[in-house]
Amino acid sequence: MSITLTTSSLSPSDRAEFWRDAVSHTFIPLDVELYEARPSAATITSHQLGPLQVSAVSAGPQKVVRDGRMIARGGESHLTLTIQHHGTARLEQDRRDAFLEPGQFALSDSARPFLKELPAKFGFTAFHLPRGALNVTDADLGALTATVFSPTGGCAGVVAAYLGALARDAAGIPPESAHQLGLTAIDLLATLIRERRDRHVPQAPEASRAMLARVKDHALRHLPDPDLSPRSIADAHHISVRYLHKLFESEDTTLTRWIQTRRLAMCRRDLARHSLRGPGVASVAHRWGFVSPAHFSRAFRAAYGMSPRDWQATARGEEPTRSPAEGAGRR
């Protein structure tokens, strides 16, 4: 089902107020400034495809602004991708300016102030979705708002082609397919954001070494946390998981292996305490982030050539325990 809001049947003197309400009602609260003394006719036609709203917009020259006052009112944050069809646009957000020509597209985030200026008559398609529908970090998104994407191949080309086809056929998509097609569009957008974010990660050796040092410090401070993971570490440092793994290539190891090695070293240290009332094996394993005692024992033996219990006994000057099979072999 489509919804059309248009000022074409109104007198020029009544169009401005109606259009301001229509823009804010369709998208998010915005201040709209029309540049024409006698506003041209303007139209928004929208279709809902699951969580994705697809809106074709055509109007005369204007400027829209979302400021801190509007953001402070609360409400769900939204992301809007606009593909320019005719006319030009300037999008300003996060200290960046994007100048869009026909065919190009850009992103804006309602959680932070932005300005969009359209200096002449224009037409674009807006793809509007809840911010929470995208499984990307704030850092990923914040690095790419007000950035021009051109549909000239690669991931951006795939996204532009899919969204363009979706917009053209939105009116004829049956309800049972609309939701899934909308989700597919959101997944493609998330892929584009992550792919482009990876290109923006500093690659200079000095920057990489500094980031690696920060990552290691963070991991060491969170070794006891069983939920420590590549994703949690990447999110804490506003980098992609892909780049995080790349940092450890120069270490000739993987992040997961590096963390396990540090955890095992801490367990080995604690198990070597000389007090007869020292901590038990399971307690030490749990203290340093191992969830499974069996996994801990296997990893410890692989690293040090003996079980955690034997190491503890040896460190205390006791005779290590041996299985019956080991005892028979010594007779």
N, C-alpha and C positions, 0 to 999 in steps of 0.2 A: 504494500500500500504506500502511495506517495502522498506527501503533504506539500502544497505549494502556497507560499506567501508572496504576494506581489503588490506593488504600488501602482500598477498600470491603470487601474480604474479610479485612482484618486487624483485630485487636483494637485499641481506642483506644490502648493502651499501646505497641503496636508501630508505630503509624502515623507518628509524628514522625520517627524515623530513616529509614524507607523514603522518606518524602516529601522529606526533605532531599537524599537521594541522587538521587531522581527529578528534582528541579528542576535540580540541577547537571548531571546527565547530559543532560537535554534541552536546556538552554541553555548556560550558562557556570558555572564555579565560583562559588557564592554561599553566604553564611551565611544560614540560614533560621531565624527565631524564630517559633514558633507561639504565639498568644495564648490558646488554649483549653487548659485543664488536661486535658480529654479531647478530642483533636482530632477534628473532623468528617471524614467521608470526603472524599477529594480525588482528582481525576482530571486527567490530561493526555492528550489524544489528538492525535497529530502526523501530518502528511503532508509529504512532501518533493516540492517542485515545482522541479526544477533546483536552483539555489543557494538557493532560498527555502524555509524551513521554516515551515509553518503549524501552530500548536498552539492547541487550545482548552483552557483551564485553568479549573477550578472547584475551590474549596477554602474553608476557614474562615479567619478573621482571622489575619493574620501580617505579618511584616516580613522583607524580603530586603535584604541589604547586600553590595555588592562594594567591597572596600577596597584600599588600595595594596599590601598583602601579597599578595593574590590576583593583582593585575595584574602584580606583579614576577615571578611564576612564568612569565610569557611565554605563548606560544600566540597563535593568530590572533585579531585583534580582530573583534568582531561588533557589529552594530547591531540593536536590537529595537524594533519599533513595536507598541504594544498598544492595541487598541480595547476600551474598557470596555463590558460588556454589562449587568451588574447589580452593585450595590455601588459603592463609591467607592474612589479610590486617590489617594495622594500620592507624587509622584516628585520626588526631590531630586537635582540634578546641576548642576555648574558654577555654584554659588551661586544657583540658581533653584529654586523650588518650583512644581510643576504639580499642581493639584487637579482630578482627572478625575471627571466625572459620566458616567452611561451615554450611549453614543453618541460620546463624545469620545475622542481618541487622543493619544499622546505618544511621543517617541523617547528612547531611552537608548543610550549608547555604552559598550561594555565596556572601552575603553582608558582610561577615567577613573573614579574612584570615584563610586558612586551609591547611593541608598537608595530603596526603594519600600515604602510602608506601605499595607496593605489592612485597615482597622479592623473590617470585618464580612464575613460570607460574600459571596463575589464570583464573578464569571465574566468572563473576557476572552479575546480571541483575540490571540495573539502572532505577529508576522511577524518571523522571525529570519534574518539573512543576514550573510555575511562583509562586513566593512567595505570590503575591496578591490573588492567588486562594484559599489560606487557610485562614479561618476565625479564626485565633489564634493570640494571642498577641506576640510581640517580646520577652517578658519575658518568655512566655511559650516555645517558640522555642529555645531561647538562653540557657535555662536550660537543654535542651535535646540533643543538637548536640553532636556528638562524644560520644554517649552513646550506649552500646550494647543492642539490643533487641533480645530475644531468642523466637522462635516460639513454646513455650511449654505450650500452653493453654492461656486462658484469652484473653484480647483485642489484644495483640501482636500476638497471635496464629491466631486469626480471620483475622487480617490484612495480615499476612504472607501467609495464605492459599488463600485468595482472590487474592493477588498480584501474587502469584505463578501461579494460574490458568489463570489469565489475561495474564501473560507473555507466558505461553505455547500455549494459543489459539489466541494470538493477530493477527497472520497472517490470521486466518479464520473468524474474527469478521466482520460482514457486516458494511458498513459505517454508516447506520442509527442507529446502536446500539453502535458504538464505542464511540461516544461523551458521552452518558449517563453512560456507564461503566467506562469511565475515571473519570467522576464526582463522581461516587460512590466510586471509589478508593480514591479520594481526601478527601471525607467526612469521610471515615474510618480512614484515616491518621490523620485528624484533631481530631477525637474522641480519638485516641490513644495518641496524644500529650497532650490533656487536661487531660486524665485519668492518664498518667504518671506524669504530672506536679503536680497533686494533691498529689501524693505520696511524692513529694520532698518539699512540703511546710513545714516549721518548725512547729512541733507540741508541743514543750516544752511549759509548762505553761507561763514561763517568756516571750518567744518569742511571744506567742499568745496575752498576755496582752499588750505587747509593740505595736504589730500590731493593736490591737483594739483601743488603745489610738490614734495612728496615723490616723486611719480611722475616728474616731469620730472628731478629730481636722479638718481633711479635709472636712468632711460633714458640720460641723458648719460654716466653712469659705465659703462654697458654697451653703448654704441654699437658697439664693435668686435665684439660677440658676434653672429654671424649668426642665432643662435637667439632673439634678443630678439623678443618677440611680445606681443600683448595678453594672451594667457593667462599667459605667464611673469611679466609685470608685475603682473597682477591677483593671481596666487598669492602673489607676494612681498609684497603689501600687504594680503592677506586681504580682498579685495573682489571683486565679481563683474565679469566682462568687460563686462557691460551698463552697470554704474555707471562703470567706467573710461572707456568711450566717452562717457558722458554728461558727464563732467568736461571733455572737450575741446569740447563744444558752445559754451561761453562763449568759446572761443579762436577761433571761426570757422574751425576746421580739424578734421582727424581725427588720431587718435593716429598712425596709419601715415604720414600725410603729414608730421606734425611730426617724426617720427623720421627720415624720408628727407631732409627739409630740413636737419636738423642734421648728418646724415652727409655730405651733399653739401658743406656749408660746410666741414667738416673736410678733405674731399678737396681742395677748392679751395685751402685754405690750404697743404696739404702739397705740392700740385703747383706752387705758386708759389715754392718754394724756388729761390734763384738759383744754387745749385751745379749745374754741368753733370752731376754725378754724382747728382743728385737722384733720388728714387724714380720708378720707371716707373708708368704709368697703372694697369696691372693690379694692381701691388703696393699702391698707395694704395687702390684700390677694395676689395681684400681686407682691408686693415688696418682699414677702417671698416665692415665688416659686409656689403659687397655680395658676393653669391655669384656673380652672372653679370656678367662684364665688359660684355657687350652691353647688358644692362639698365642698368648704371651709365652707360654712354656716352649712352644715350637720355635718361635722367633728367637727366644733367648738361647736355646740350644744351638740353633743355626749360627748365631752370632758368636757364641763363646765356647762351643764344644762341650757343654755340660748343661744339665737342667738347672733351673733357678734354685731348687732345694739343695742340690749338690754343691753349687757355688756358695750358698749360705753356710753350709756345714764346713766347707773347706776354709772359708774366711774366718770361721770361729775356731779353727784348729781341730775340728771333729772329723771323724771318718765318714766320708760320703756314703749315703745309702746306695745299695746296688740291687738290681733285680735278681731273682733266683738264677736266671740264665747267665747273668754276668758272674755270679758266684761260682756256678758250675764250671765256667770256662777257666777259673783260676785254680781249680783243684788239680 
